[in-house]
Amino acid sequence: MLHIERLSGEALAPFIDSIAQLRIDIFRDFPYLYEGDMEYERCYLQTYLNSQQAAVVLVRENDQVVGASTCLPLQDEEEPFKLPLSELGYDTNKIFYLAESVLQQQYRGNGLGVKFFQERESYARELGNYEHTCFCAVQRAKQHPMRPSNYTPLHDFWRKRGYSPLDAHAKYTWLDVGDAYATEKQLQFWIKAL
């Protein structure tokens, strides 16, 4: 039986390592191809413990974390995620950022992706001071050598949730699987009015 709950602040602390491992495992796949490590992940996830309005929607089966979806005020994110929207004239104080959703393969296709968006958008509305939600998606070439032949981008799924792509991109650096050094990636913003 799956258990879904939204946690914030110190209630997240016992799950940080589980969320970190899940991110490492899931983001290793295309399109992220992220060669993660636990030290970096713990540091990254500390933001969710520090941000007063951050939350994580957790999916657990028994005691095992099998999915997680994160969100926080865009103002609590790093500068590369604020500047592109600010440059387009958005008030970044009024945007709630849906950072990522990670779910083990065997639990996909059962509505949990939709639930992740519903829970995070509902939380942003509860907070009461946000006009938009947004997220970023990494851009990879259609001919990328590690792109699986059966890969389907999530654009239609996001559009069904009410999101539209923006001509705005964040730049972020990470180590790809199999590479010797980290390289800069481009991530496109998608946005929705609440």
Secondary structure, 3 states (H helix, E strand, C coil): CEEEEEECHHHHHHHHHHHHHHHHHHCCCCCCCECCCHHHHHHHHHHHHHCCCCEEEEEEECCEEEEEEEEEEHHHCCHHHHHHHHHCCCCHHHEEEEEEEEECHHHCCCCHHHHHHHHHHHHHHHHCCCCEEEEEEECCCCCCCCCCCCCCCCHHHHHHCCCEEEEEEEEEEECECCCCCCEEEEEEEEEEEC
